[in-house]
Amino acid sequence: MTTIWFLLILLCLLMYVVLDGYDLGIGVATLLERDAGHRHEMLEQVAQAWDGNETWLVLLGVSLWAGFPAAFGTILPQAYLPMILMLLALIVRGVSVEMASQTHPAARWETAFGVASLAAALAQGAAIATLTGVKGAGFSALCAATVTCGYLAIGYAYTKWKASGELRSRAGRRGTVSAVLASVLATTCLVAAGRADLHDPARAVAFAGLLLFATAGVVIALASLRPAATYDGVAMAGLVTAVVALTVAVVVARNPVLALSVAPRNTMAFLAVGIGLNVPLVLFYNWFAHHTFRRHRRNGLE
């Protein structure tokens, strides 16, 4: 049951990073976009599904708290400040995206959306840094920059997939730069973090294989982000593959010990049923929202 619960937590984490990652990235990207029409188009890409994407964060918190209460109590105090900043930023972001979507033009709300997205991304990176055990503001800043650039790359990949014309081309070019920068920063983070548990040959092979998958995902994404490339969804798929592979590689290498004090077996079984029933519902909502608005363009639905 402990292994199943840990896998459930990992699933929630990966779904949040991928789904809310792209819309946080789009939010950050709006700060770099001077064209008001393009900014609003990018915001509208987020407005249709942001709330469903963030549901995974709720499931992640509940799963960690319910399944591994001691680990939750150990982790949270180390990340109080960035977590509070992240939650405040997500609140501002939720209000601003709805206001900007309903009262266009709304330059101030669009700016609030972008700034809150940037703050949330940086805070999440800083929170991750506190969990590695590596001390120092420099490493926290490095992790914050890595997460933000990674989200930005995914956001541009999604924009290139959904947009057309000049915005599509611009997203491809900027997405390429973001993906390269995120890859360099992620590599630096892995080196700076040090302390990997790779004494077991099987663990070492798995770690190396996952890094190869992550590298392949980035290479595929870079090839597909070129404005001339026609299969725009491939870039998104490549970056998602890279993010998932890299996250699992970190889990394998650092061998996290969450089972400091697991909840009683009956409690975990009961909660697993409740959360297990919610996971398919959230997955369906995510699919439905993205499928329904898959043809979104600058002028609305086609």
N, C-alpha and C positions, 0 to 999 in steps of 0.2 A: 504493500500500500504506500510506503514511503517513496519508492521509486516512481510509482504512478503519479503521486502528488507532485513530485519534483518535475516530472515531464509536463504536467499540466501547467505548472508555474512557468516553465521554459516556453511552452506554447503561447501563453498569454503575453510573455515578454516579447517574443519574436513578432507576434501579430501586432502588438502595439508599436514596436519600433518601425515595422514596415509600413503600416497603414497611417498612424499618426505622424510617422517620420516624413512621409511625402507631403502631407498637408502643412506640417511645420516648415518644411523646406520651401514650399511655395510661398508661405508667409514671409520667410526671410528674403526670398527672391523678389518680392514686391518692393522691398526697400531699395533694391538695385535697379528697378525698372522706372525709367523716366516717363514713358508714355502712359497717360492716364487710362486710355482705353485698354491697353495691355494689362495694367495693374488690376482693373476691374474684372477682366476676363479671368485672370489667374485667381482672384478671390472667389469668383463664382464656381470655379472648379472645386474649391474647398467647401463652399457653402452647402453643397448637396449631401456631404457624407462625414463632415468633421465630427459630429456628435457620436455617430456609430463607431468611428475609429477610436475615440477616446474611451469607449466602454471597456476596451481591453485593459486600460490602466486600472479601472475599478476592479475587474476580475483578478488582475495581477495582485493588487493590494489585499483583497479578501482572501485569495488563495494562500499567499505567504503568511498572513496573520493567522488564518485558521489552521493551516497545516503545520507550520513551524513557528509557534508563538515566541519561543526563546530567541530564534534567529531574527524574527521580526523586531523584537525588543532590542536586540544587539545592533541591528543595521540602522534602524530609524534614528536613534540619537546622533549617530555619526553624520547623518545627512539632513538634519533638521533645517538648516538655513537654506540650502539649495532646493529642498523639497517645498518649503513654504513659498519661496520665490516662484517655483514652477507652478504651484497651484494658483497663486495670485495671477500669474501670467496667463494661465489657461482660462481663468474666469474672465479676464479682460478680453482675451482673444475670442471667447465664445460670444460675448456681448457685441464686440466690434464687428465680427464677421456677419452677424445677423443684421445689425444696424446698417452697415455699408451695403449689404445686399438688398435691403428693403428701401433705402433712401438715397439711391444713386442720383447725382454724384455726392460723395461723402468723403472728401479727401482726408479729413481728420480721423474718421473712423478707420479708413484704410491704413493710415499711418499707425494708428493704435494696434491694428491687426498685425502689421509687420513687426513693430517693436515688441509686442507681446510674444509673437512667434519666436523671435530671436532670443528673448529672455528665457522662454521655456526651454529652448534647445540648449542654451548655455548652461542653464541650471541642471538639466538632466545629465549633461556631460560632467559637471562638477560633482553631482551625486554619485555617478558611477566611479569617479576617482576616489571617493571616500571609502568605497567598498573594496578596493584593491589592497588597502593597507599601506600604500605608498604615501608618505607624508610630503608636504610641500605645496606652496601655492603654484609653483611652476608646473608640476604634474597635473594639478587640477585644471589650470588654464589650458594645458595641452589636451586633456580629455574633453574639455568643453569645446575647444576649437575643432577637434576631430569629429565629435558628434554633430556639431552644427554644419560642418562641411559635408559630412555624410548625408545628413537630411537635405541639404541644399542640392546635392547631386541627384538624389532620388526625386526631389521636387521638380528639378529641371527635366529629368527623364519623363516624369508623368506629364509635365506640361507639353513636351515635344510630342508625346503620344496623343494628347487630346487637342492641342491647338493646331492652327494652320497659318500659312503665310509667314510674315516677318517674325511673329512671336515664336513660331515653331523653329525657325532657323536660329533665332537668337538663343532659345532654350537649349538647342543642340550644342552650340558653341560654348555657352557658359556652363552647361552641364559637363562638358569634357574637361574644362579647367577645374571645376569643383570635384569631379571624380578623381582626377590625378592628385589634387591637393589632399583630398580625404584619404587616399591610399598611402601617400607619404606620411601623413600625420598618424594614421592607424599603425603603420609599421614602427614609427618612432615610439608610439605608446607601448607596443608590445615589448620593444627593447627596453624602454625605461622602467616598465613594470617588473621585469626580471622574474625571478622565483617561479619557475614552472616545474610541475611534478611530472617529469617525463622519464622517470627511471624504468617504468614498465615499458617493454618494447611495443606492446600492443597500443598503449596510450601514445607513445611517440609516433608510431605509424599513423594512427588516427589523426593526430594533430597535424602532421605533415600533409596528409591527404586533404584535410579540410582547408589548410592554407592554399593548396593547389586549386581547390574548387573556388575559393575566394578570388584568387588571382585570375582564374579563367573567367569568372563572372565579370570582373572589372574589364578585362580585355574585350570580352563580347560587348559590354556596355559602351566602351569607348568607340568600337567599330560602328555600333548602331546609333550613337549620338551624332555622327556626322550628318550635316544637313541633307546630303545626297542620299543617305540611307533611307529606305522606304519602310522597312518593318520596324516602326517606332516602338511597338510594345516589347521588342527584344531588349532594348536598352534598360527598360524597367525590370524585366525578368533577370537580366544579368546582374544588376545592382542588388536586387533582392537576394539572389543566390549568394552574392559576395557577403552581404550583411548576415544572412543566416549561417553561412559556413564559418565566418569569422567569429560570430557569437558562440557557436557550439565549440569551436576550437579553443576559445578562452575558457569555456566551462571544462573542457577535457584537460587543458594544461594546468589549470589552477585547482582542479579537484575541489570545488566548494563543499564545505560541510555544513549543510543546513539542518541536519537532524540533531541539533544540539538538545532539543527537547521537543519531540513530536507530540501532537495532540493525541488523545486516546484513540484507539483503533476504531471504536464505534462512532466517535465524533467525526473522524476523517471519512469513514464510509458514508455517513449521513450527508456531510458537506459535499463529498464527491458526487453524490447523486444530484444535489441541488445545483452545483456549479456545472456539472456535466450536462445537465438539461439546458442550462443557459448558453453554453458554448455553441451548440448548433444554431440556437436562435440568433445569437450575435453574428455568427458566420453568415446565416441567411440574410440578415439585415444588411450586412456589408455587401454581399453579392447583389442584393436587390437594388440598393442605392446606386452602386456603380454601374449595374446593368441598365437601370432605368435612364440614367443620365449619361450613358456612354457616348452619345452623339452631341454632347454639349460643345458649342462653339461660341464665338464672340457674340453673336446675335441671338443666343438662346438655343432652344432645341430645334434640331432639323428633322 
